[in-house]
């Protein structure tokens, strides 16, 4: 049993182990929850739109995989067949428009399928709802999702959490970058609102424990850590743990949620759209009442994790490049997900390519290791500044930009976010394909293929950029950036192939 779930009273060891379905298994919480459920001894099935995205998770050989789309009732129903406990960790927060309607449809579809399959328990992670205050669209949608699930008649435990502190969480990354990058800052007035954060390890403990609560019990329960302070105080405590000087914070009332979201979006890795919805959720005090949940899931013997300890644990994982999951693991819904344009369906369409071939005296393995380490803090080549400029332009128009960085400085996995790319294919030591998630009028990929040289003494790197334009603007976009290609692509290929800056 892991340290996180130690002491929880669950099912009897002599009984058949319950089957659990985890939705959102490629997300920040879901990817970690699977590990904890397996440690306890549950049988676990995971739902994913693409099973290939799960192949590099350390627990993949120990779970069943149901490949399906959460918006399709038949596919959700198939995933729920024979399931005892279903974890609802689906979220439409990144959808650009009408995310409330998308969340409503997801919850309704899931609730109906759970009833049809006689699921014994639903566990849902939502957000803290402060009584007698106007809710942000994000929190109102979270609350409505809980109502839909509970209204299905399937016993549902809705855990309502505030700011989650853990390596890789969007809330933690927002806090970290704001505090580390801005020793002096003018801030919106919401930094004076009360916050009750919770460590991700405690969120996981509550989620695991909720599966074993008496099935007669159904309802919404607040979960939170032991500390209560303002967001400004939280930044100061982060600075103390991180060894930074005390921050000078000057709240001013004229910064609207929209303006402050833009400020957060430019300073932190969190894109504007997600920042806007997170910031909107902070405009009210976020104070939990944890008395009810503690009667059902008692605190561990050493108590819940303090904010400072949560930050220490998170920073330790960041510094060791040991972040298990990140907020950016979830795909950007507006980003293209079409296959690489090589099949007949693309026949007759325009496909622009830029191909560079570079010979290397190094082995295939050595060259591929350099290819796999591109981006993030490692940069791309001598023209990294050009990629940074493109990333800045992307953030200005509401895209993800470059600040998502890398989960690990040297190794990638299918589904990883890499700056404004997503790892679409990875076959060591011969193939890496990245799909673009920056905003553009078309679809783009960047592919690296490494093969042995015909002489057998070295290797050949083939770097290929592929772009499929959308409409007239798509064609104009390609030709407008074409001069930059002559600068960025040759240097990137040479750096990867020969291991030196040219």
C-alpha positions as CSV (number, residue, x, y, z in Angstrom):
1,X,0.0,0.0,0.0
2,X,1.4,3.4,-0.9
3,X,2.1,6.2,1.6
4,X,-0.8,8.2,0.1
5,X,-3.4,5.5,0.7
6,X,-1.9,3.9,3.8
7,X,-4.5,3.3,6.6
8,X,-7.6,3.5,4.4
9,X,-10.2,0.8,5.2
10,X,-11.5,-0.6,1.9
11,X,-12.9,-3.9,0.8
12,X,-12.3,-7.2,2.5
13,X,-9.3,-9.1,1.1
14,X,-11.4,-12.3,0.9
15,X,-14.0,-10.8,-1.4
16,X,-13.7,-10.4,-5.1
17,X,-11.8,-7.3,-5.9
18,X,-14.1,-4.6,-7.4
19,X,-13.7,-3.4,-11.0
20,X,-13.1,0.3,-11.2
21,X,-13.3,2.5,-14.3
22,X,-11.2,5.6,-14.5
23,X,-12.1,8.2,-17.1
24,X,-9.7,10.9,-17.9
25,X,-6.8,8.5,-17.4
26,X,-4.5,10.6,-19.5
27,X,-5.2,13.7,-17.4
28,X,-3.4,15.1,-14.4
29,X,-5.5,13.4,-11.6
30,X,-6.5,10.3,-13.6
31,X,-3.0,9.3,-14.5
32,X,-2.0,9.3,-10.8
33,X,-5.2,7.8,-9.5
34,X,-4.8,4.6,-11.5
35,X,-1.5,3.9,-9.8
36,X,-3.0,4.3,-6.3
37,X,-6.0,2.1,-7.1
38,X,-3.7,-0.6,-8.3
39,X,-1.6,-0.4,-5.2
40,X,-4.7,-0.9,-3.1
41,X,-5.7,-4.0,-5.1
42,X,-8.6,-2.9,-7.3
43,X,-9.1,-4.2,-10.8
44,X,-8.8,-1.2,-13.0
45,X,-10.2,-0.4,-16.4
46,X,-9.3,3.0,-18.1
47,X,-11.1,4.9,-20.8
48,X,-9.1,6.7,-23.5
49,X,-9.9,8.0,-26.9
50,X,-6.6,6.6,-28.1
51,X,-5.1,3.5,-26.4
52,X,-1.8,4.4,-27.9
53,X,-1.5,7.5,-25.7
54,X,-1.4,5.2,-22.7
55,X,1.4,2.9,-23.9
56,X,4.2,4.6,-21.9
57,X,2.4,4.8,-18.6
58,X,4.1,2.5,-16.1
59,X,0.9,0.9,-15.1
60,X,-0.4,0.1,-18.6
61,X,0.3,-3.7,-18.4
62,X,-1.8,-3.9,-15.2
63,X,-5.0,-2.4,-16.5
64,X,-7.8,-3.1,-19.0
65,X,-8.1,-0.4,-21.7
66,X,-11.4,0.6,-23.1
67,X,-10.9,2.7,-26.2
68,X,-13.7,5.1,-26.8
69,X,-15.1,8.6,-27.0
70,X,-16.8,9.9,-23.8
71,X,-19.3,11.8,-26.0
72,X,-20.6,8.5,-27.5
73,X,-23.2,6.8,-25.4
74,X,-22.5,3.3,-26.9
75,X,-18.8,3.6,-26.2
76,X,-19.3,4.8,-22.7
77,X,-21.8,2.0,-22.0
78,X,-19.3,-0.6,-23.3
79,X,-16.6,0.8,-21.0
80,X,-18.9,0.7,-18.0
81,X,-20.0,-2.9,-18.5
82,X,-19.4,-4.9,-15.3
83,X,-18.0,-1.9,-13.5
84,X,-18.5,-1.5,-9.7
85,X,-17.1,2.0,-9.2
86,X,-16.8,4.6,-11.9
87,X,-14.5,7.7,-11.5
88,X,-15.8,10.7,-13.4
89,X,-12.8,12.8,-14.2
90,X,-14.0,14.2,-17.5
91,X,-13.6,18.0,-18.1
92,X,-14.4,20.3,-21.0
93,X,-12.6,23.3,-19.5
94,X,-10.2,23.7,-22.4
95,X,-13.0,23.8,-25.0
96,X,-13.0,27.4,-26.5
97,X,-16.8,27.9,-26.7
98,X,-19.9,26.6,-25.0
99,X,-17.9,24.4,-22.6
100,X,-20.8,24.5,-20.2
101,X,-23.1,22.7,-22.7
102,X,-20.3,20.2,-23.5
103,X,-19.9,19.4,-19.8
104,X,-23.7,19.0,-19.5
105,X,-23.8,16.5,-22.4
106,X,-20.8,14.6,-21.1
107,X,-22.3,14.2,-17.6
108,X,-25.8,13.3,-18.9
109,X,-24.3,10.6,-21.2
110,X,-22.2,9.2,-18.4
111,X,-25.1,9.2,-15.9
112,X,-27.4,7.3,-18.3
113,X,-24.8,4.7,-19.2
114,X,-24.1,4.2,-15.5
115,X,-27.7,3.5,-14.7
116,X,-28.0,1.1,-17.7
117,X,-25.0,-0.9,-16.5
118,X,-26.0,-0.9,-12.9
119,X,-22.9,0.8,-11.6
120,X,-22.8,0.7,-7.8
121,X,-20.9,4.0,-7.2
122,X,-19.8,7.1,-9.1
123,X,-17.0,9.2,-7.7
124,X,-16.7,12.7,-9.1
125,X,-14.1,15.4,-8.5
126,X,-15.6,18.9,-8.7
127,X,-14.8,22.3,-7.1
128,X,-15.7,24.0,-3.8
129,X,-19.0,25.9,-4.0
130,X,-19.2,28.9,-1.7
131,X,-22.7,29.4,-0.4
132,X,-24.6,32.7,-1.2
133,X,-22.0,33.8,-3.8
134,X,-22.3,34.2,-7.5
135,X,-20.4,31.3,-9.1
136,X,-18.1,31.6,-12.1
137,X,-19.2,29.8,-15.2
138,X,-16.5,27.1,-14.5
139,X,-17.7,26.4,-10.9
140,X,-21.4,26.7,-11.9
141,X,-20.7,24.0,-14.6
142,X,-18.9,21.8,-12.1
143,X,-21.8,22.1,-9.7
144,X,-24.3,21.2,-12.4
145,X,-22.2,18.2,-13.4
146,X,-22.5,16.9,-9.8
147,X,-26.2,17.4,-9.8
148,X,-26.6,15.5,-13.0
149,X,-24.6,12.6,-11.7
150,X,-26.3,12.5,-8.3
151,X,-29.7,12.8,-10.0
152,X,-29.1,9.6,-12.0
153,X,-30.0,7.6,-8.9
154,X,-26.5,5.9,-8.9
155,X,-25.0,6.6,-5.4
156,X,-22.5,9.4,-6.1
157,X,-19.8,10.9,-4.0
158,X,-18.9,14.4,-5.3
159,X,-15.6,15.6,-3.8
160,X,-15.3,19.4,-4.0
161,X,-11.7,20.6,-4.0
162,X,-10.2,24.1,-4.3
163,X,-6.7,24.9,-5.5
164,X,-4.7,21.6,-5.9
165,X,-1.0,21.9,-5.1
166,X,1.2,19.3,-6.7
167,X,3.9,19.1,-9.3
168,X,2.3,19.5,-12.7
169,X,-1.1,20.9,-11.7
170,X,-2.3,24.0,-13.5
171,X,-3.0,25.8,-10.2
172,X,0.5,25.0,-8.9
173,X,2.2,26.1,-12.2
174,X,0.3,29.4,-12.1
175,X,1.3,30.0,-8.5
176,X,5.0,29.0,-9.2
177,X,5.5,31.2,-12.3
178,X,3.8,34.2,-10.9
179,X,5.8,34.1,-7.7
180,X,9.2,33.2,-9.2
181,X,9.1,35.6,-12.2
182,X,7.6,38.7,-10.5
183,X,9.4,39.9,-7.4
184,X,7.3,43.1,-7.6
185,X,3.8,42.8,-9.0
186,X,0.6,44.8,-9.3
187,X,-2.2,42.3,-8.9
188,X,-6.0,42.1,-9.2
189,X,-8.0,42.3,-6.0
190,X,-8.8,38.6,-6.0
191,X,-5.4,37.9,-4.5
192,X,-6.9,39.1,-1.2
193,X,-9.7,36.4,-1.3
194,X,-9.4,33.5,1.1
195,X,-8.1,30.2,-0.3
196,X,-8.0,26.7,1.2
197,X,-5.6,24.7,-1.0
198,X,-5.1,20.9,-0.9
199,X,-2.2,18.7,-1.7
200,X,-2.6,16.4,-4.7
201,X,-1.7,13.5,-2.5
202,X,-4.6,14.2,-0.2
203,X,-7.0,14.6,-3.2
204,X,-5.9,11.1,-4.3
205,X,-6.4,9.7,-0.8
206,X,-10.0,11.1,-0.7
207,X,-10.7,9.7,-4.2
208,X,-9.5,6.2,-3.4
209,X,-11.3,6.3,0.0
210,X,-14.6,7.4,-1.7
211,X,-14.9,4.2,-3.6
212,X,-15.4,2.2,-0.4
213,X,-18.0,4.5,1.3
214,X,-21.3,2.8,2.1
215,X,-23.3,2.7,-1.2
216,X,-26.3,4.1,0.7
217,X,-24.5,7.4,1.0
218,X,-24.7,10.0,-1.8
219,X,-23.8,13.6,-1.7
220,X,-21.3,16.5,-2.2
221,X,-18.4,16.8,0.3
222,X,-15.8,19.6,0.6
223,X,-12.2,18.5,0.7
224,X,-9.3,20.8,1.6
225,X,-6.0,21.0,3.3
226,X,-5.3,22.4,6.8
227,X,-4.3,25.9,5.8
228,X,-6.4,28.9,5.1
229,X,-5.0,32.2,3.7
230,X,-5.3,34.7,0.9
231,X,-3.8,34.0,-2.5
232,X,-1.2,36.8,-1.8
233,X,-0.2,35.0,1.4
234,X,0.0,31.8,-0.5
235,X,2.5,33.4,-2.9
236,X,4.6,34.7,0.0
237,X,4.7,31.2,1.6
238,X,5.7,29.7,-1.8
239,X,8.5,32.2,-2.0
240,X,9.7,31.3,1.5
241,X,9.8,27.5,0.6
242,X,11.5,28.2,-2.7
243,X,14.2,30.3,-1.1
244,X,13.1,33.6,-2.7
245,X,12.9,37.0,-1.3
246,X,9.6,38.3,0.0
247,X,7.5,39.4,-2.9
248,X,6.1,43.0,-3.1
249,X,2.4,42.6,-4.0
250,X,0.3,45.6,-4.8
251,X,-3.4,44.8,-5.3
252,X,-5.3,47.2,-7.5
253,X,-9.1,47.1,-8.1
254,X,-9.0,48.2,-11.8
255,X,-7.7,44.9,-13.1
256,X,-10.7,43.0,-14.4
257,X,-10.8,39.2,-14.6
258,X,-10.2,39.5,-18.4
259,X,-7.2,41.7,-17.9
260,X,-5.8,39.7,-15.1
261,X,-6.3,36.5,-17.1
262,X,-4.2,38.0,-19.9
263,X,-1.5,38.9,-17.4
264,X,-1.5,35.3,-16.0
265,X,-1.5,33.9,-19.5
266,X,1.6,35.9,-20.5
267,X,3.6,35.2,-17.3
268,X,2.8,31.6,-16.7
269,X,2.6,28.4,-18.9
270,X,-1.2,28.4,-18.5
271,X,-2.9,29.6,-21.8
272,X,-5.2,32.5,-21.7
273,X,-8.4,30.5,-22.0
274,X,-7.6,28.2,-19.1
275,X,-6.2,31.1,-17.1
276,X,-9.5,33.0,-17.5
277,X,-11.5,30.2,-16.1
278,X,-9.2,29.5,-13.2
279,X,-9.0,33.2,-12.4
280,X,-12.8,33.5,-12.5
281,X,-13.0,30.7,-9.9
282,X,-10.8,32.7,-7.6
283,X,-13.0,35.8,-7.5
284,X,-14.8,34.4,-4.5
285,X,-13.5,33.1,-1.2
286,X,-12.9,29.4,-1.5
287,X,-13.4,28.0,2.0
288,X,-14.3,24.4,2.7
289,X,-16.4,22.7,5.4
290,X,-14.6,19.3,5.8
291,X,-16.5,18.0,8.8
292,X,-18.7,15.6,6.9
293,X,-16.0,14.0,4.8
294,X,-13.8,13.5,7.8
295,X,-16.5,11.3,9.4
296,X,-16.4,9.1,6.3
297,X,-12.7,9.2,5.5
298,X,-10.7,10.1,8.6
299,X,-7.5,12.1,8.3
300,X,-4.2,10.0,8.2
301,X,-2.4,9.6,11.6
302,X,0.1,12.4,10.7
303,X,-2.6,14.7,9.5
304,X,-3.3,16.2,6.1
305,X,-0.4,17.8,4.1
306,X,0.3,21.4,5.0
307,X,0.7,23.9,2.1
308,X,4.4,24.3,2.7
309,X,5.0,20.5,2.7
310,X,2.9,20.3,-0.5
311,X,5.1,22.9,-2.1
312,X,8.3,21.2,-1.0
313,X,7.1,17.8,-2.4
314,X,6.1,19.4,-5.7
315,X,9.4,21.4,-6.1
316,X,11.4,18.3,-5.3
317,X,9.7,16.4,-8.2
318,X,10.1,19.4,-10.5
319,X,13.8,19.6,-9.7
320,X,14.3,15.9,-10.2
321,X,12.3,15.9,-13.5
322,X,10.1,13.3,-11.8
323,X,6.7,14.9,-12.5
324,X,4.3,12.0,-13.1
325,X,1.5,13.8,-14.9
326,X,0.9,17.4,-15.9
327,X,-2.1,19.6,-16.6
328,X,-0.9,19.8,-20.2
329,X,-1.2,16.0,-20.6
330,X,-4.8,16.7,-21.6
331,X,-5.0,17.5,-25.3
332,X,-6.1,20.9,-26.6
333,X,-9.6,20.3,-27.9
334,X,-9.3,22.9,-30.6
335,X,-6.0,21.5,-31.8
336,X,-6.0,19.2,-34.9
337,X,-6.1,15.5,-34.3
338,X,-6.3,14.3,-37.9
339,X,-3.8,11.7,-39.1
340,X,-0.6,12.6,-40.9
341,X,-1.6,13.4,-44.5
342,X,-0.3,10.3,-46.2
343,X,-3.4,8.3,-46.9
344,X,-5.7,8.5,-50.0
345,X,-8.2,10.7,-48.1
346,X,-5.8,13.6,-48.5
347,X,-5.4,13.0,-52.3
348,X,-5.9,16.2,-54.3
349,X,-5.4,18.4,-51.2
350,X,-2.4,20.8,-50.9
351,X,0.4,19.5,-48.6
352,X,3.4,21.7,-48.1
353,X,6.6,20.1,-46.9
354,X,10.1,21.2,-45.9
355,X,12.6,18.2,-45.9
356,X,16.2,18.4,-44.6
357,X,18.6,15.4,-44.7
358,X,21.8,15.5,-42.7
359,X,24.5,12.8,-42.5
360,X,26.0,12.1,-39.0
361,X,29.1,10.2,-38.0
362,X,27.3,9.3,-34.8
363,X,25.2,6.2,-34.3
364,X,21.4,6.1,-34.8
365,X,20.9,5.8,-31.0
366,X,23.1,8.9,-30.3
367,X,21.4,11.0,-32.9
368,X,17.9,10.0,-31.8
369,X,18.8,10.9,-28.2
370,X,19.5,14.4,-29.3
371,X,16.3,14.5,-31.3
372,X,14.3,13.3,-28.3
373,X,15.7,16.1,-26.1
374,X,14.7,19.0,-28.3
375,X,12.5,21.8,-26.9
376,X,11.8,23.0,-23.4
377,X,14.8,24.4,-21.6
378,X,17.0,22.5,-24.1
379,X,15.9,24.7,-27.0
380,X,15.9,23.8,-30.7
381,X,19.1,25.2,-32.3
382,X,21.0,28.4,-32.7
383,X,17.6,29.7,-34.0
384,X,15.8,29.0,-30.7
385,X,15.0,32.7,-30.5
386,X,12.8,32.3,-33.6
387,X,10.8,29.5,-32.0
388,X,10.4,31.7,-28.9
389,X,9.1,34.5,-31.0
390,X,6.6,32.1,-32.6
391,X,5.6,31.0,-29.1
392,X,5.1,34.6,-28.0
393,X,2.9,35.3,-31.0
394,X,0.9,32.2,-30.2
395,X,0.2,33.3,-26.7
396,X,-0.8,36.8,-27.8
397,X,-3.6,35.2,-29.8
398,X,-4.6,32.9,-27.0
399,X,-2.6,29.8,-27.9
400,X,-0.5,27.6,-25.6
401,X,2.9,29.1,-26.6
402,X,6.2,27.5,-25.6
403,X,5.8,27.7,-21.8
404,X,4.3,24.2,-21.4
405,X,7.9,23.0,-21.8
406,X,8.7,19.3,-21.3
407,X,7.7,16.8,-18.6
408,X,11.3,15.3,-18.7
409,X,14.4,17.0,-20.1
410,X,15.6,13.9,-22.1
411,X,12.7,11.5,-22.6
412,X,9.3,11.7,-24.2
413,X,6.2,9.6,-24.3
414,X,3.3,9.4,-26.7
415,X,0.8,12.1,-25.7
416,X,3.4,14.3,-24.0
417,X,3.1,18.1,-24.5
418,X,6.3,19.6,-25.8
419,X,6.1,23.4,-25.9
420,X,3.3,23.9,-28.5
421,X,3.7,20.4,-29.9
422,X,2.1,17.1,-28.9
423,X,4.0,13.8,-29.3
424,X,2.0,11.9,-31.8
425,X,4.3,9.0,-32.6
426,X,7.5,7.7,-30.9
427,X,9.5,4.6,-32.0
428,X,12.9,4.6,-30.5
429,X,15.5,5.0,-32.0
430,X,14.0,5.7,-35.5
431,X,10.9,8.0,-35.4
432,X,9.6,11.0,-33.5
433,X,6.5,12.8,-34.8
434,X,5.2,16.0,-33.3
435,X,1.7,17.5,-34.0
436,X,1.4,21.2,-33.7
437,X,-1.1,22.7,-31.2
438,X,-0.3,26.3,-31.8
439,X,-3.0,28.5,-33.4
440,X,-2.7,28.5,-37.2
441,X,-5.0,28.3,-40.3
442,X,-4.2,24.7,-41.0
443,X,-2.6,21.5,-39.6
444,X,1.1,20.9,-39.1
445,X,3.5,18.2,-38.0
446,X,7.3,18.0,-37.4
447,X,8.8,14.5,-38.0
448,X,12.3,13.1,-37.5
449,X,13.4,9.8,-38.9
450,X,16.9,8.4,-38.1
451,X,18.3,5.5,-40.1
452,X,21.7,3.9,-40.5
453,X,23.8,5.4,-43.2
454,X,24.3,3.2,-46.3
455,X,28.0,2.9,-45.4
456,X,27.1,1.5,-42.1
457,X,29.5,3.8,-40.3
458,X,27.1,6.5,-39.3
459,X,23.4,7.6,-39.6
460,X,21.1,9.8,-41.6
461,X,18.6,12.2,-40.1
462,X,15.6,13.1,-42.2
463,X,13.7,16.1,-40.7
464,X,10.3,16.8,-42.3
465,X,7.9,19.6,-41.6
466,X,4.4,19.0,-43.0
467,X,1.7,21.6,-43.3
468,X,-1.9,21.3,-44.6
469,X,-3.4,24.7,-45.2
470,X,-7.0,25.6,-44.5
471,X,-8.5,28.1,-46.9
472,X,-6.7,31.1,-48.4
473,X,-5.4,32.2,-45.1
474,X,-3.7,28.9,-44.7
475,X,-1.8,29.3,-47.9
476,X,-0.8,32.8,-47.1
477,X,0.4,31.7,-43.6
478,X,2.8,29.1,-45.1
479,X,4.3,31.6,-47.6
480,X,4.6,34.3,-44.9
481,X,6.6,32.1,-42.6
482,X,8.6,30.4,-45.4
483,X,11.6,32.8,-45.2
484,X,11.9,31.8,-41.5
485,X,12.1,28.1,-42.4
486,X,15.4,28.7,-44.1
487,X,16.7,29.9,-40.8
488,X,15.2,27.5,-38.2
489,X,15.0,24.2,-40.0
490,X,18.6,23.7,-41.3
491,X,20.1,24.7,-37.9
492,X,17.7,22.4,-36.0
493,X,18.5,19.4,-38.2
494,X,22.3,20.0,-38.0
495,X,22.2,20.4,-34.3
496,X,20.3,17.1,-33.9
497,X,22.5,15.2,-36.3
498,X,25.9,16.5,-35.4
499,X,25.5,17.6,-31.8
500,X,26.8,21.1,-32.2
501,X,25.5,24.5,-32.8
502,X,26.0,25.7,-36.3
